[in-house]
Amino acid sequence: MPKERSNSPLQPPGFAKATPGKPALSSSKGLQPGRLFVISGPSGVGKSTISQAVAAQTDAMLSISATTRPPRGDERDGRDYYFVDVPAFRRMIEQGKLLEWAEVFGNYYGTPADAVESALAAGRTVFLTIDVQGGIQVAARRPAAVGILIVPPSQAELRRRLAGRATEGAEVLEKRLAKANQELTLARESGAYCYQVINDNLDAAVQRVAVIVEEEKQRHDRSAQT
């Protein structure tokens, strides 16, 4: 069970399977490789907000995902996501340019590998804010990655948050709630997530994740010195 801080891999359909057991990164110029954190949770749980807040406190690099879905609101290409079409996304998979990828509600999401690997080799702390399918792929390829699962305090609260977005209709809302239950079960059974943080209060959840990050970085530094 994940460690709780509180106050079964899916194969993406139609594409090649991620290769497990890829060797750990070697650092450049003798630097100790940085620490990789995977922060996941269902849609509406607050994982992106938490990641951004903790990154600001810890000087971590936030990885930017590629996606085939259209931008929402004031989202900008290269700042929030890399917006690409499906053929371009498929080429990224075929060329091995994605650390992980998944299909979510008919759209594809993935993490470009080069920027992440370069940052880790330079000793940076890197946050991947991705869905559970992707997090499990990363755990298979990078066993040293630290998985943090963000969960809602209740189903009722998750429904309220999703409904408050007012970006989709009732049918999509129900699909997202069903998907959330599947993701949480999958995450807990996969062994990919060392920690579970309940987002019952945003400020408290941010501090819980920040403590986890600092503790894991210190553990990482101590192990490198032995």
Secondary structure as a PSIPRED ss2 file (coil, helix, strand):
# PSIPRED VFORMAT (PSIPRED V4.0)

   1 M C   1.000  0.000  0.000
   2 P C   1.000  0.000  0.000
   3 K E   0.000  0.000  1.000
   4 E E   0.000  0.000  1.000
   5 R E   0.000  0.000  1.000
   6 S C   1.000  0.000  0.000
   7 N C   1.000  0.000  0.000
   8 S C   1.000  0.000  0.000
   9 P C   1.000  0.000  0.000
  10 L C   1.000  0.000  0.000
  11 Q C   1.000  0.000  0.000
  12 P C   1.000  0.000  0.000
  13 P C   1.000  0.000  0.000
  14 G C   1.000  0.000  0.000
  15 F C   1.000  0.000  0.000
  16 A C   1.000  0.000  0.000
  17 K C   1.000  0.000  0.000
  18 A C   1.000  0.000  0.000
  19 T C   1.000  0.000  0.000
  20 P C   1.000  0.000  0.000
  21 G C   1.000  0.000  0.000
  22 K C   1.000  0.000  0.000
  23 P C   1.000  0.000  0.000
  24 A C   1.000  0.000  0.000
  25 L C   1.000  0.000  0.000
  26 S C   1.000  0.000  0.000
  27 S C   1.000  0.000  0.000
  28 S H   0.000  1.000  0.000
  29 K H   0.000  1.000  0.000
  30 G H   0.000  1.000  0.000
  31 L C   1.000  0.000  0.000
  32 Q C   1.000  0.000  0.000
  33 P C   1.000  0.000  0.000
  34 G C   1.000  0.000  0.000
  35 R C   1.000  0.000  0.000
  36 L E   0.000  0.000  1.000
  37 F E   0.000  0.000  1.000
  38 V E   0.000  0.000  1.000
  39 I E   0.000  0.000  1.000
  40 S E   0.000  0.000  1.000
  41 G C   1.000  0.000  0.000
  42 P C   1.000  0.000  0.000
  43 S C   1.000  0.000  0.000
  44 G C   1.000  0.000  0.000
  45 V C   1.000  0.000  0.000
  46 G C   1.000  0.000  0.000
  47 K H   0.000  1.000  0.000
  48 S H   0.000  1.000  0.000
  49 T H   0.000  1.000  0.000
  50 I H   0.000  1.000  0.000
  51 S H   0.000  1.000  0.000
  52 Q H   0.000  1.000  0.000
  53 A H   0.000  1.000  0.000
  54 V H   0.000  1.000  0.000
  55 A H   0.000  1.000  0.000
  56 A H   0.000  1.000  0.000
  57 Q H   0.000  1.000  0.000
  58 T H   0.000  1.000  0.000
  59 D C   1.000  0.000  0.000
  60 A C   1.000  0.000  0.000
  61 M E   0.000  0.000  1.000
  62 L E   0.000  0.000  1.000
  63 S C   1.000  0.000  0.000
  64 I C   1.000  0.000  0.000
  65 S C   1.000  0.000  0.000
  66 A E   0.000  0.000  1.000
  67 T E   0.000  0.000  1.000
  68 T C   1.000  0.000  0.000
  69 R C   1.000  0.000  0.000
  70 P C   1.000  0.000  0.000
  71 P C   1.000  0.000  0.000
  72 R C   1.000  0.000  0.000
  73 G C   1.000  0.000  0.000
  74 D C   1.000  0.000  0.000
  75 E C   1.000  0.000  0.000
  76 R C   1.000  0.000  0.000
  77 D E   0.000  0.000  1.000
  78 G C   1.000  0.000  0.000
  79 R C   1.000  0.000  0.000
  80 D C   1.000  0.000  0.000
  81 Y E   0.000  0.000  1.000
  82 Y E   0.000  0.000  1.000
  83 F E   0.000  0.000  1.000
  84 V C   1.000  0.000  0.000
  85 D C   1.000  0.000  0.000
  86 V H   0.000  1.000  0.000
  87 P H   0.000  1.000  0.000
  88 A H   0.000  1.000  0.000
  89 F H   0.000  1.000  0.000
  90 R H   0.000  1.000  0.000
  91 R H   0.000  1.000  0.000
  92 M H   0.000  1.000  0.000
  93 I H   0.000  1.000  0.000
  94 E H   0.000  1.000  0.000
  95 Q C   1.000  0.000  0.000
  96 G C   1.000  0.000  0.000
  97 K C   1.000  0.000  0.000
  98 L E   0.000  0.000  1.000
  99 L E   0.000  0.000  1.000
 100 E E   0.000  0.000  1.000
 101 W E   0.000  0.000  1.000
 102 A E   0.000  0.000  1.000
 103 E E   0.000  0.000  1.000
 104 V E   0.000  0.000  1.000
 105 F C   1.000  0.000  0.000
 106 G C   1.000  0.000  0.000
 107 N E   0.000  0.000  1.000
 108 Y E   0.000  0.000  1.000
 109 Y E   0.000  0.000  1.000
 110 G E   0.000  0.000  1.000
 111 T E   0.000  0.000  1.000
 112 P E   0.000  0.000  1.000
 113 A H   0.000  1.000  0.000
 114 D H   0.000  1.000  0.000
 115 A H   0.000  1.000  0.000
 116 V H   0.000  1.000  0.000
 117 E H   0.000  1.000  0.000
 118 S H   0.000  1.000  0.000
 119 A H   0.000  1.000  0.000
 120 L H   0.000  1.000  0.000
 121 A H   0.000  1.000  0.000
 122 A C   1.000  0.000  0.000
 123 G C   1.000  0.000  0.000
 124 R C   1.000  0.000  0.000
 125 T C   1.000  0.000  0.000
 126 V E   0.000  0.000  1.000
 127 F E   0.000  0.000  1.000
 128 L E   0.000  0.000  1.000
 129 T E   0.000  0.000  1.000
 130 I C   1.000  0.000  0.000
 131 D C   1.000  0.000  0.000
 132 V H   0.000  1.000  0.000
 133 Q H   0.000  1.000  0.000
 134 G H   0.000  1.000  0.000
 135 G H   0.000  1.000  0.000
 136 I H   0.000  1.000  0.000
 137 Q H   0.000  1.000  0.000
 138 V H   0.000  1.000  0.000
 139 A H   0.000  1.000  0.000
 140 A H   0.000  1.000  0.000
 141 R H   0.000  1.000  0.000
 142 R C   1.000  0.000  0.000
 143 P C   1.000  0.000  0.000
 144 A C   1.000  0.000  0.000
 145 A C   1.000  0.000  0.000
 146 V E   0.000  0.000  1.000
 147 G E   0.000  0.000  1.000
 148 I E   0.000  0.000  1.000
 149 L E   0.000  0.000  1.000
 150 I E   0.000  0.000  1.000
 151 V E   0.000  0.000  1.000
 152 P C   1.000  0.000  0.000
 153 P C   1.000  0.000  0.000
 154 S C   1.000  0.000  0.000
 155 Q H   0.000  1.000  0.000
 156 A H   0.000  1.000  0.000
 157 E H   0.000  1.000  0.000
 158 L H   0.000  1.000  0.000
 159 R H   0.000  1.000  0.000
 160 R H   0.000  1.000  0.000
 161 R H   0.000  1.000  0.000
 162 L H   0.000  1.000  0.000
 163 A H   0.000  1.000  0.000
 164 G H   0.000  1.000  0.000
 165 R H   0.000  1.000  0.000
 166 A C   1.000  0.000  0.000
 167 T C   1.000  0.000  0.000
 168 E C   1.000  0.000  0.000
 169 G C   1.000  0.000  0.000
 170 A H   0.000  1.000  0.000
 171 E H   0.000  1.000  0.000
 172 V H   0.000  1.000  0.000
 173 L H   0.000  1.000  0.000
 174 E H   0.000  1.000  0.000
 175 K H   0.000  1.000  0.000
 176 R H   0.000  1.000  0.000
 177 L H   0.000  1.000  0.000
 178 A H   0.000  1.000  0.000
 179 K H   0.000  1.000  0.000
 180 A H   0.000  1.000  0.000
 181 N H   0.000  1.000  0.000
 182 Q H   0.000  1.000  0.000
 183 E H   0.000  1.000  0.000
 184 L H   0.000  1.000  0.000
 185 T H   0.000  1.000  0.000
 186 L H   0.000  1.000  0.000
 187 A H   0.000  1.000  0.000
 188 R H   0.000  1.000  0.000
 189 E H   0.000  1.000  0.000
 190 S H   0.000  1.000  0.000
 191 G C   1.000  0.000  0.000
 192 A C   1.000  0.000  0.000
 193 Y C   1.000  0.000  0.000
 194 C C   1.000  0.000  0.000
 195 Y E   0.000  0.000  1.000
 196 Q E   0.000  0.000  1.000
 197 V E   0.000  0.000  1.000
 198 I E   0.000  0.000  1.000
 199 N C   1.000  0.000  0.000
 200 D C   1.000  0.000  0.000
 201 N C   1.000  0.000  0.000
 202 L H   0.000  1.000  0.000
 203 D H   0.000  1.000  0.000
 204 A H   0.000  1.000  0.000
 205 A H   0.000  1.000  0.000
 206 V H   0.000  1.000  0.000
 207 Q H   0.000  1.000  0.000
 208 R H   0.000  1.000  0.000
 209 V H   0.000  1.000  0.000
 210 A H   0.000  1.000  0.000
 211 V H   0.000  1.000  0.000
 212 I H   0.000  1.000  0.000
 213 V H   0.000  1.000  0.000
 214 E H   0.000  1.000  0.000
 215 E H   0.000  1.000  0.000
 216 E H   0.000  1.000  0.000
 217 K H   0.000  1.000  0.000
 218 Q H   0.000  1.000  0.000
 219 R H   0.000  1.000  0.000
 220 H H   0.000  1.000  0.000
 221 D H   0.000  1.000  0.000
 222 R H   0.000  1.000  0.000
 223 S H   0.000  1.000  0.000
 224 A H   0.000  1.000  0.000
 225 Q H   0.000  1.000  0.000
 226 T C   1.000  0.000  0.000
